[in-house]
C-alpha cells in the first residue's frame, strides 16, 4: 500500500557564491591575478581601475535593479538596446566556455624558444658516419632517452620496437654497438642504462689520473660496496690507503648522476614564488602587510549601469529589449558580487595570517625554528572564528616574506609533544634539534637512531627510536651507514 508522508528536514548547503569565494581564497597571488583577468574578459560589466564616484554608482545600481520588474509589459520602439551593446567587444557565445576551443585562449606567458634535448642529441649524430640502419637505430635510442638522460629499457624491448614501429630488423649486438656511439654524445653520461654505467661513462671521459683510475676501478668492479659505503672492504679489495680512497670518492662526488637534468629543463616555464604577505620587524614589533596585487581596483561599469537606468525610465518596452536588459542585469550582479568576494578574500587572508603571526610571535622576532609553538589548524580557526577548511585554504598555497626568507605558511603548523618537564613543544623544534645533532656528529662514526634517541632524551625530549627514524626520514636524512665518510 502506497502512503505519502511529509517530512521536514533542515540541511546546510553552500551557495554557488560561497563555493566561488572558497576557490578565490585558495588561490595564491599569481593565480588570483589570472582569475581577475579571466573575469574582466568574460564580464563586460566589470572594469579595472578606479572609478571617480563608486558610491554614487553603487546607489544607482541598487535603485535600478530593485525597480526592475520582470512582469512589466514592454514595447520595442523607445530604446534601441543594440546601440547600448555596441561597445561590448565580447559576443555572447564567448561567455560559454564550451563554445570555443581552448586553443583560442590568449597565452600570456611566453614560451622559451630553443632546441629540445632530443633534438640537441640528434644534431650531434650528424657528426658521425653512420649507415642508414645505424642512423635509424641511433635516432631511436636518442628518442628513448628520458629527461634525466637515461635509457631505462632493455635492449631486447628496443629491438622489438624497432621491428614493429620502424620496420628495422636488427640484433641486440648491433644495438649495443650503436649505443656506444650514443654514449659519446654530450652531456657526458647520456644514454646510460643505470647509475653505474652513467658514472663509468663520465669517468672514462675525464683526464686520466691516479684518482680517476681508482674511481673507474671502484665503479666498474665494486659498485655495490661503494653505494653501501663499505669502505673497509674497498680498502682491502684494492689494497689502498684511506687518502687514496678519499681522492677517488672526491672524483666520483663531482660527477653528474642526472646528465639530462642540466639541459632538459631549459625550455620549461620557470615558476616563481610570489609572497602573498610580508612580515617586517619595526621598532621591535611585527608588522604584517598583504601583497598589493591581492587588492586590485575594480568597479562596476557605469555604461552598463546606465543601460538599466535608460530601460527603467522608458515607458513602453519590448520583449527583445527585456531579454537584453536581463542579460545586462545578470552581468552587473556578477560584477558586484565579484568585487565583494575580492574584499572578503582580502579580509580573510589578512585576519588568518595576522592570527598566525601573533601565535608564532617568538619565531618571527628571532627566526629560531626552536621557538615555533605547536600549532594546528583548529587553533587558528578557533581564534578567528572561522572554519578549519578556510584556514587550510590560506595555509596550503600561500607564502610569506619574512626577515629570514620566504616561507610556505603551512610550515608553521606542527603537532605537539611533551618534553621531560611536561611542557608541550613543537615537533618542528625536535626535528631542528635532531638535524643539528646529525650535522655535528663524527662522520667517521655516524650516530645510529638508537644513539640519537638517547641524545634527545638527555636534552629533555624522551622519544622512541622509531620516532627518531620517522623524523629523520621526514628530514630526508639517510641512515647512519650511508652518512659515513672517511
C-alpha positions as CSV (number, residue, x, y, z in Angstrom):
1,X,0.0,0.0,0.0
2,X,1.4,3.4,-1.0
3,X,1.4,6.2,1.5
4,X,2.5,9.8,1.4
5,X,4.4,11.3,4.3
6,X,5.6,14.9,4.8
7,X,9.0,15.3,6.4
8,X,10.7,18.5,7.4
9,X,14.4,18.4,7.1
10,X,17.0,21.2,7.9
11,X,20.2,21.0,6.0
12,X,23.1,23.3,5.2
13,X,24.2,23.8,1.6
14,X,26.8,26.1,0.2
15,X,25.6,28.5,-2.4
16,X,27.5,28.9,-5.7
17,X,28.8,32.3,-4.4
18,X,30.2,30.7,-1.3
19,X,31.9,27.9,-3.3
20,X,33.4,30.5,-5.6
21,X,34.7,32.6,-2.6
22,X,36.4,29.5,-1.2
23,X,38.1,28.9,-4.5
24,X,39.2,32.6,-4.6
25,X,40.7,32.3,-1.0
26,X,42.6,29.2,-2.0
27,X,44.3,30.9,-5.0
28,X,47.9,32.3,-4.5
29,X,48.7,35.8,-5.8
30,X,49.7,34.8,-9.4
31,X,46.8,32.5,-9.9
32,X,44.5,35.2,-8.4
33,X,45.7,37.7,-10.9
34,X,44.9,35.3,-13.7
35,X,41.4,34.8,-12.3
36,X,40.8,38.5,-12.2
37,X,42.0,38.8,-15.8
38,X,39.6,36.0,-16.8
39,X,36.7,37.6,-15.1
40,X,37.4,41.0,-16.8
41,X,37.5,39.3,-20.2
42,X,34.2,37.3,-19.6
43,X,32.2,40.0,-17.9
44,X,31.9,43.4,-19.8
45,X,30.1,44.9,-16.8
46,X,33.3,44.6,-14.7
47,X,36.1,47.1,-15.3
48,X,39.6,47.6,-13.9
49,X,41.0,50.9,-12.5
50,X,39.5,53.4,-10.1
51,X,36.0,54.9,-10.6
52,X,35.6,58.5,-9.6
53,X,32.4,58.1,-7.7
54,X,31.9,54.5,-6.8
55,X,29.5,55.3,-4.0
56,X,27.0,57.0,-6.4
57,X,27.4,54.1,-8.9
58,X,26.5,51.5,-6.2
59,X,23.5,53.6,-5.2
60,X,22.3,53.8,-8.9
61,X,22.9,50.1,-9.3
62,X,20.8,49.3,-6.3
63,X,18.0,51.6,-7.4
64,X,17.9,50.3,-10.9
65,X,18.0,46.6,-10.0
66,X,15.4,47.0,-7.2
67,X,12.9,48.7,-9.5
68,X,13.3,46.1,-12.3
69,X,10.2,44.1,-12.6
70,X,10.0,41.0,-14.8
71,X,6.3,41.3,-15.2
72,X,6.2,44.7,-16.9
73,X,4.6,44.9,-20.4
74,X,7.0,46.1,-23.0
75,X,7.1,47.9,-26.3
76,X,10.1,47.8,-28.7
77,X,10.3,51.2,-30.1
78,X,11.6,53.5,-27.4
79,X,15.1,52.0,-26.6
80,X,17.5,50.5,-29.1
81,X,19.4,48.2,-26.8
82,X,21.7,47.2,-29.7
83,X,23.0,50.7,-29.5
84,X,23.8,50.3,-25.8
85,X,25.5,47.0,-26.5
86,X,27.6,48.2,-29.5
87,X,30.6,48.9,-27.3
88,X,30.6,45.3,-25.9
89,X,33.6,43.6,-27.6
90,X,32.8,40.2,-26.2
91,X,30.0,38.5,-28.1
92,X,27.5,36.3,-26.2
93,X,28.9,33.0,-27.4
94,X,32.3,33.8,-25.9
95,X,30.7,33.7,-22.4
96,X,30.1,30.0,-22.8
97,X,33.4,28.1,-22.1
98,X,32.4,25.1,-24.1
99,X,31.6,27.0,-27.3
100,X,35.2,27.6,-28.4
101,X,38.4,25.7,-28.5
102,X,40.9,26.1,-25.6
103,X,43.5,26.9,-28.4
104,X,41.7,30.3,-28.8
105,X,42.8,31.3,-25.3
106,X,45.3,34.1,-25.1
107,X,48.6,32.6,-23.9
108,X,50.0,35.4,-21.8
109,X,53.1,33.5,-20.6
110,X,55.8,33.4,-23.3
111,X,57.3,30.0,-24.0
112,X,61.1,29.9,-24.2
113,X,62.3,29.1,-27.7
114,X,65.2,26.8,-28.2
115,X,66.4,23.3,-29.2
116,X,64.8,20.4,-27.3
117,X,67.1,17.9,-25.5
118,X,66.3,15.2,-28.0
119,X,67.0,17.5,-31.0
120,X,70.2,18.5,-29.3
121,X,71.3,14.9,-29.3
122,X,70.1,14.2,-32.8
123,X,72.1,17.2,-34.1
124,X,75.3,15.6,-32.6
125,X,74.6,12.4,-34.5
126,X,75.2,14.3,-37.8
127,X,78.9,14.5,-36.9
128,X,79.3,10.6,-37.0
129,X,79.5,8.4,-40.1
130,X,76.6,6.1,-39.8
131,X,74.9,3.9,-42.5
132,X,71.1,4.1,-42.9
133,X,70.4,1.2,-40.4
134,X,72.7,2.6,-37.8
135,X,71.2,6.0,-38.2
136,X,67.7,4.7,-37.6
137,X,68.9,2.8,-34.5
138,X,70.8,5.8,-33.1
139,X,67.8,8.1,-33.6
140,X,65.5,5.6,-31.9
141,X,67.9,5.3,-29.0
142,X,68.2,9.0,-28.6
143,X,64.3,9.2,-28.7
144,X,64.3,6.7,-25.8
145,X,66.4,9.0,-23.6
146,X,64.4,10.3,-20.7
147,X,64.6,13.8,-19.1
148,X,67.3,12.6,-16.7
149,X,69.5,11.4,-19.6
150,X,68.9,7.6,-19.1
151,X,67.6,4.8,-21.4
152,X,65.6,2.8,-18.9
153,X,64.6,-0.1,-21.3
154,X,66.0,-3.5,-22.1
155,X,67.8,-3.8,-25.4
156,X,65.5,-6.7,-26.3
157,X,62.5,-4.4,-25.9
158,X,64.2,-1.8,-28.1
159,X,64.9,-4.4,-30.7
160,X,61.3,-5.4,-30.8
161,X,60.1,-1.8,-31.0
162,X,62.5,-1.1,-33.9
163,X,61.0,-4.1,-35.8
164,X,57.3,-3.2,-35.1
165,X,57.4,0.6,-35.4
166,X,60.4,1.4,-37.6
167,X,60.5,-1.8,-39.7
168,X,64.2,-2.1,-38.8
169,X,65.2,-5.8,-38.1
170,X,68.4,-5.9,-36.2
171,X,70.2,-7.7,-33.3
172,X,71.0,-6.8,-29.7
173,X,74.7,-6.8,-30.5
174,X,74.3,-4.2,-33.2
175,X,72.1,-2.0,-30.9
176,X,74.8,-2.3,-28.3
177,X,77.5,-1.1,-30.8
178,X,75.3,1.9,-31.8
179,X,74.6,2.6,-28.1
180,X,78.4,3.0,-27.6
181,X,78.2,5.9,-30.1
182,X,75.3,7.5,-28.2
183,X,77.4,7.3,-25.1
184,X,79.9,9.6,-26.8
185,X,77.4,12.4,-27.1
186,X,77.2,15.4,-24.7
187,X,76.4,15.8,-21.9
188,X,78.7,13.1,-20.7
189,X,76.8,10.1,-19.3
190,X,73.8,10.5,-21.6
191,X,72.2,7.2,-22.8
192,X,73.3,5.2,-19.8
193,X,71.0,2.4,-18.7
194,X,71.7,2.7,-15.0
195,X,73.6,4.9,-12.5
196,X,76.7,2.7,-12.5
197,X,77.1,2.9,-16.3
198,X,76.4,6.7,-16.2
199,X,79.2,7.3,-13.7
200,X,81.5,5.0,-15.6
201,X,81.0,6.8,-18.9
202,X,81.8,10.2,-17.2
203,X,84.9,8.9,-15.5
204,X,86.3,7.3,-18.7
205,X,86.0,10.7,-20.5
206,X,87.9,12.5,-17.7
207,X,91.6,13.2,-17.9
208,X,93.5,10.1,-16.6
209,X,95.0,10.5,-13.1
210,X,95.6,8.1,-10.2
211,X,92.3,9.2,-8.6
212,X,90.2,8.7,-11.8
213,X,91.8,5.3,-12.5
214,X,90.9,4.2,-9.0
215,X,87.5,5.7,-9.2
216,X,86.9,3.8,-12.5
217,X,88.0,0.6,-10.8
218,X,85.7,1.1,-7.9
219,X,82.6,2.0,-10.0
220,X,83.2,-0.9,-12.6
221,X,84.2,-3.6,-10.1
222,X,82.9,-2.7,-6.6
223,X,79.9,-0.5,-7.2
224,X,77.7,-2.4,-4.6
225,X,80.3,-2.0,-1.8
226,X,80.7,1.7,-2.8
227,X,77.0,2.5,-2.7
228,X,76.7,0.8,0.7
229,X,79.8,2.7,2.0
230,X,81.6,-0.4,3.0
231,X,84.9,1.4,3.0
232,X,86.9,-1.3,4.8
233,X,86.0,-3.8,2.1
234,X,87.2,-1.3,-0.6
235,X,90.5,-0.7,1.3
236,X,91.1,-4.4,1.4
237,X,90.0,-5.2,-2.1
238,X,92.2,-2.6,-3.8
239,X,95.0,-2.6,-1.2
240,X,94.9,1.2,-0.9
241,X,95.2,3.8,1.8
242,X,92.4,6.0,3.2
243,X,93.9,9.0,1.5
244,X,93.8,7.3,-1.9
245,X,90.2,6.1,-1.4
246,X,89.2,9.7,-0.3
247,X,90.7,11.1,-3.5
248,X,88.7,8.6,-5.7
249,X,85.5,9.3,-3.8
250,X,86.0,13.0,-4.3
251,X,86.3,12.4,-8.1
252,X,83.0,10.4,-8.0
253,X,81.2,13.0,-6.0
254,X,81.9,15.6,-8.7
255,X,80.1,13.6,-11.4
256,X,76.5,14.3,-12.5
257,X,74.1,11.5,-11.7
258,X,71.4,13.1,-14.0
259,X,73.2,14.3,-17.1
260,X,70.0,15.2,-18.9
261,X,68.8,17.4,-16.0
262,X,71.1,20.2,-16.9
263,X,69.7,20.5,-20.3
264,X,66.1,19.1,-20.3
265,X,64.7,21.8,-18.1
266,X,66.0,24.8,-20.1
267,X,62.8,25.2,-22.1
268,X,60.3,24.8,-19.3
269,X,58.5,27.8,-17.8
270,X,60.1,28.7,-14.6
271,X,57.5,29.2,-11.8
272,X,58.4,32.0,-9.5
273,X,57.1,32.2,-5.9
274,X,55.3,35.5,-5.2
275,X,54.9,36.1,-1.5
276,X,51.3,36.8,-0.6
277,X,52.2,38.5,2.7
278,X,55.2,40.3,4.1
279,X,56.2,40.5,7.8
280,X,58.7,43.1,9.0
281,X,60.1,44.0,12.4
282,X,59.6,47.7,13.1
283,X,60.8,49.0,16.4
284,X,60.7,45.5,17.9
285,X,57.1,44.9,16.8
286,X,55.8,42.8,14.0
287,X,54.2,44.5,11.0
288,X,52.1,42.5,8.5
289,X,51.2,43.6,5.0
290,X,49.2,41.9,2.3
291,X,50.7,41.9,-1.2
292,X,49.1,44.8,-3.1
293,X,48.5,42.6,-6.0
294,X,45.8,40.9,-3.9
295,X,43.8,44.2,-3.7
296,X,43.1,45.2,-7.3
297,X,41.0,48.3,-8.2
298,X,37.7,47.1,-9.8
299,X,34.4,48.8,-10.3
300,X,31.0,48.1,-11.9
301,X,30.7,49.6,-15.5
302,X,28.9,52.9,-15.4
303,X,27.9,52.4,-19.0
304,X,26.1,49.1,-18.2
305,X,24.5,50.7,-15.2
306,X,23.1,53.5,-17.4
307,X,21.6,50.9,-19.7
308,X,19.4,49.7,-16.8
309,X,18.6,53.3,-15.9
310,X,17.5,54.0,-19.5
311,X,15.4,51.0,-19.5
312,X,13.7,52.0,-16.2
313,X,12.9,55.5,-17.5
314,X,11.3,54.2,-20.7
315,X,7.5,53.7,-20.5
316,X,7.0,51.3,-23.4
317,X,9.3,48.3,-23.6
318,X,9.7,45.3,-25.9
319,X,10.2,41.6,-25.2
320,X,13.6,41.6,-27.0
321,X,14.8,44.7,-25.0
322,X,13.7,43.0,-21.8
323,X,15.8,39.9,-22.7
324,X,18.8,42.1,-23.4
325,X,18.4,44.0,-20.2
326,X,18.0,40.7,-18.2
327,X,21.5,39.8,-19.6
328,X,22.9,43.2,-18.5
329,X,21.4,42.8,-15.0
330,X,22.9,39.4,-14.7
331,X,26.4,40.7,-15.7
332,X,26.0,43.7,-13.3
333,X,25.0,41.3,-10.4
334,X,28.0,39.1,-11.2
335,X,30.4,42.1,-11.3
336,X,29.1,43.4,-8.0
337,X,29.4,40.0,-6.4
338,X,33.0,39.5,-7.7
339,X,34.1,42.9,-6.2
340,X,32.5,41.9,-2.9
341,X,34.2,38.5,-3.0
342,X,37.6,40.0,-3.5
343,X,37.1,42.3,-0.5
344,X,36.1,39.3,1.6
345,X,39.1,37.4,0.3
346,X,41.4,40.2,1.4
347,X,39.9,40.4,4.8
348,X,40.0,36.6,5.3
349,X,43.7,36.4,4.2
350,X,44.8,39.2,6.4
351,X,42.9,38.1,9.5
352,X,44.2,34.5,9.2
353,X,47.8,35.5,8.7
354,X,47.6,38.0,11.5
355,X,46.5,35.3,13.9
356,X,49.3,33.0,12.7
357,X,51.8,35.8,13.1
358,X,50.8,36.6,16.7
359,X,50.6,32.9,17.6
360,X,54.2,32.4,16.4
361,X,55.4,35.8,17.6
362,X,58.6,34.4,19.2
363,X,59.7,32.8,16.0
364,X,59.0,35.8,13.8
365,X,61.0,38.0,16.1
366,X,64.0,35.7,16.3
367,X,64.0,33.4,13.3
368,X,64.8,30.5,15.5
369,X,62.8,27.4,14.5
370,X,63.1,26.1,18.0
371,X,60.8,29.0,19.1
372,X,57.9,27.6,16.9
373,X,55.0,26.7,19.1
374,X,52.8,23.6,18.5
375,X,50.0,24.9,16.3
376,X,47.3,23.1,14.4
377,X,44.6,24.5,12.0
378,X,41.9,24.3,14.7
379,X,44.0,26.7,17.0
380,X,43.8,29.4,14.4
381,X,40.3,28.6,13.3
382,X,39.0,29.0,16.9
383,X,40.9,32.3,17.3
384,X,39.5,33.9,14.2
385,X,36.1,32.1,14.5
386,X,36.2,30.6,11.0
387,X,36.1,27.1,9.7
388,X,39.2,24.9,9.7
389,X,38.8,24.4,5.9
390,X,39.2,28.2,5.4
391,X,42.4,28.3,7.4
392,X,43.6,25.2,5.5
393,X,43.0,27.0,2.2
394,X,45.0,30.0,3.3
395,X,47.9,27.9,4.7
396,X,48.4,25.4,1.9
397,X,49.1,27.6,-1.0
398,X,50.3,31.0,0.4
399,X,53.8,32.3,1.1
400,X,55.0,34.9,3.5
401,X,58.1,37.1,3.1
402,X,59.9,37.2,6.5
403,X,63.3,38.7,7.5
404,X,64.5,35.0,7.4
405,X,63.4,34.2,3.9
406,X,60.2,33.4,2.0
407,X,58.3,30.6,3.8
408,X,55.2,28.4,3.0
409,X,52.6,29.2,5.7
410,X,51.7,25.6,6.3
411,X,55.3,25.1,7.5
412,X,54.4,27.0,10.7
413,X,51.9,24.3,11.7
414,X,53.0,21.3,13.7
415,X,51.8,18.7,16.2
416,X,52.8,18.9,19.9
417,X,54.8,16.6,22.0
418,X,55.6,16.8,25.7
419,X,59.1,17.2,26.9
420,X,60.5,15.8,30.2
421,X,59.1,18.7,32.1
422,X,55.6,18.0,30.8
423,X,55.5,21.1,28.6
424,X,54.0,21.0,25.0
425,X,56.7,21.5,22.4
426,X,56.5,21.6,18.6
427,X,57.7,18.5,16.7
428,X,59.4,21.1,14.4
429,X,61.6,22.1,17.4
430,X,62.6,18.4,18.0
431,X,63.3,17.9,14.2
432,X,65.5,21.0,14.3
433,X,67.5,19.7,17.3
434,X,67.8,16.3,15.6
435,X,69.1,18.0,12.4
436,X,71.7,19.9,14.4
437,X,72.9,16.8,16.3
438,X,73.3,14.9,13.0
439,X,75.2,17.9,11.4
440,X,77.6,17.9,14.4
441,X,78.2,14.2,14.6
442,X,81.5,12.5,13.7
443,X,81.0,11.4,10.1
444,X,83.5,8.6,10.5
445,X,81.2,7.1,13.1
446,X,77.7,8.4,12.4
447,X,75.1,8.1,15.2
448,X,72.5,5.3,14.9
449,X,68.8,6.1,15.5
450,X,69.1,4.5,18.9
451,X,72.1,6.8,19.8
452,X,70.2,9.8,18.5
453,X,67.1,8.9,20.7
454,X,69.5,8.7,23.7
455,X,70.9,12.1,23.0
456,X,67.5,13.7,22.5
457,X,66.4,12.1,25.8
458,X,69.4,13.7,27.5
459,X,68.3,17.1,26.0
460,X,64.8,16.7,27.6
461,X,62.9,15.1,24.7
462,X,62.0,11.5,25.6
463,X,61.1,10.0,22.2
464,X,61.4,6.4,21.0
465,X,63.9,5.2,18.4
466,X,61.2,4.6,15.8
467,X,60.0,8.2,16.2
468,X,63.6,9.4,15.6
469,X,63.6,7.2,12.4
470,X,60.3,8.8,11.3
471,X,61.6,12.4,11.9
472,X,64.9,11.6,10.2
473,X,63.1,10.3,7.1
474,X,60.9,13.4,7.0
475,X,64.1,15.5,7.0
476,X,65.4,13.4,4.1
477,X,68.5,12.3,6.2
478,X,69.8,8.8,5.3
479,X,70.6,6.1,7.9
480,X,73.9,6.1,9.8
481,X,75.7,3.8,7.4
482,X,75.0,6.0,4.4
483,X,76.2,9.1,6.3
484,X,79.6,7.6,6.9
485,X,82.6,9.5,5.5
486,X,86.4,8.7,5.6
